[in-house]
Amino acid sequence: MTRRWLLPGLLLFPVVEIVLLILAGRAIGGGLTLMVLLVGAVAGMWLMRKEGRRAWSALQEAAQSGRMPDRELGDSAIVMAGGALLAIPGFLSDLVGIFLILPITRPIARRGLAWFFARRVGDIAARSPYGPLFDRMGGPGAPGGPGQQGRVVHGEVINDDEHEVVEGRVVVRRRDPQ
């Protein structure tokens, strides 16, 4: 479903940017439109630099504390994407870039991206050969699914009669000659 809208969206985005630039040029003049774009780009770059430093320091702090910096990595990626959008001349890209960079709106973008990627990973896992293992709807292979007593784990059983584990140690069995 997402792929169906990706190409039209990528083609439509520059068209909307050009239409907005033409409308702004007609309304306030070409020179003032250019000035607004330049001021917006400079202000956006300053904001990206400030928030990028904040995201980088939070990432380093999380890494030094020994915890997984998942939120900080997401914030860093979102700030970088916002900065890239600010570098593109246009009003729509500047609005989206500022939305991604501002600390007030970044959690909304983070939740939206987390939802999107979780859905994509779920779709990819469901189409994989091990899709039934990830099935949460009670399909074949899922616990309690049709014809199943429990979870099916694909693998190979190796029976090694020579070793025995006793209290966490491996003990070699001695075989009696027959």
N, C-alpha and C positions, 0 to 999 in steps of 0.2 A: 504494500500500500504506500509506503513512504517513497519508494523508488519511482512510483508513478508520478508523484508531484515534484520530485527533485529537479528534473530537467526544465519543466515549465517555470518553476520558481526561480531557477538560476537565470533563465532567459528573461523573465519578467522583471527581475530586480533592477538591471541597468536601464530598462525602458522606463520604469517608474522614476528612477533617479534623474534621467534626462528630462522627463516631463516636468518634474518638480523644479529642476534648474531653469527650464524655459519659463514656467509660470512665475517663478521668483524674479527672473530677469525682466519679465514684462511688468510685474507689479512694482518693483523697487529700482529697477535699472540694472544694467550689466555690471557696472563698477561696484555698486553696493552689494550685489549678490556675490561677487568675487571676494569682497572684503569680509562679508559674513562667513563665507567658506574658509577663508584663511584664519580668521579669529577663532572660529570653531575648531579648526584643525590644531592650532597652537594650544588652545585651552584644553582640548581633548588629549593631546600629547602630554601636557603637564599633568593632567588628572591620571592618565595611564601610568606615567612615571611614578607618581606619588603612591597610587594604589598597587602598582607592581612591586615597589619596595616594601610596602606593608605585607603583601602576599608572600614575598620572598623571605622576609624575616619570620613570618608565622610558619613557613615551611621549614626553615632552619631550626626554629625552636621546637617544632614537633619532632623533627628527626633527632635532635639532641636529647630530647626527653625519652626517646626509645619507643614512641608510639607510632602507629601507621598514620602518615599524614594525608589521608584520603581527602578530607575537606579542603586542606591547604593546596593539594595538587589540583583539585577541581577549581578552586578560586584562581590559582595561577593560570590555568588554561583558559578560564573565562576572561581574565584580564588581558591575556595575550590576544584572544579573539576580538575583544572589544577594541584593543589598540590597532589591530589590523583593519578593522572596519572604520576607525577614525582616520586612518591614513588614506582611505579611499575618498576622493572628493565627492560629496553629495550630502543632501540633507537626511535622507532616509538611513543611509549607512551611519551617519553621525548619531542619529537618534538611537539606533540599535546598539552602536558601540558604547555610547554613554550609559544606556540601560545595563549593559554587561559590566561596565567598570564601576559604577557607583556602588558603595557598600550597602546602601539601603535596598537596592533592587537586585543585587547579585544573588542573594539567597533564593529569590524567585527563579532566576535563570538556572541556578544550581539544581533546584528541585525539578525543573522542567527537563534539563539535560539528563539527570539521573533517571527520571521516568522513561525518557526516550531510549537511553542506552540499556536499561533493564529490560525493556520490551524487545529491543533488537537482539540482545543476548538470549532472551527466552525463545524468540523465534528461531534463531540459529541453532540453539540446543535442541529444539523440538524437531528440526529437520535433519539432525545428525543421526548416524546409525544408533546412537545411544539415547535417542529421543524418548523412548518409553521409560527410561530411568528417571527422566526429569518431569514426567507427566504428573501433574498435581490433580488432574480431574478424574483419576481412578481408571485410566485406560489400561491396556495390557502392560504388564510389567510393574505397574504401580502397586503399592501395598493395598490389598483388598480389591484389586482389579479383577476382571473376568478370568477365571481359570488359574488364579494365582493364590498361593497360600501366604506369600510375603514378597519381599523385594528380590528380584532376580539380579544377581551379580555375576557377570560373565568373567570367567577366569579358568585357571587350570589348577587341579589339586595335585600336589606332589607329596607322596607318602614316603617319608624317610624314616625307616625303622631303626636305623643305626644310632640315632641321637634321641635323647629324652631330656626335656627341660624340667629341672627340679629346683624350686625356689629361685628362679631367675638365672640359673646356671645351666649350661649344656653339659650333659653327662653322656659319655660314650658307652653304649651297652656292649658288653662282651658276649659274644655268641658262643654257645656250647657246641663243641664238635659233635656231629651226629654220627 
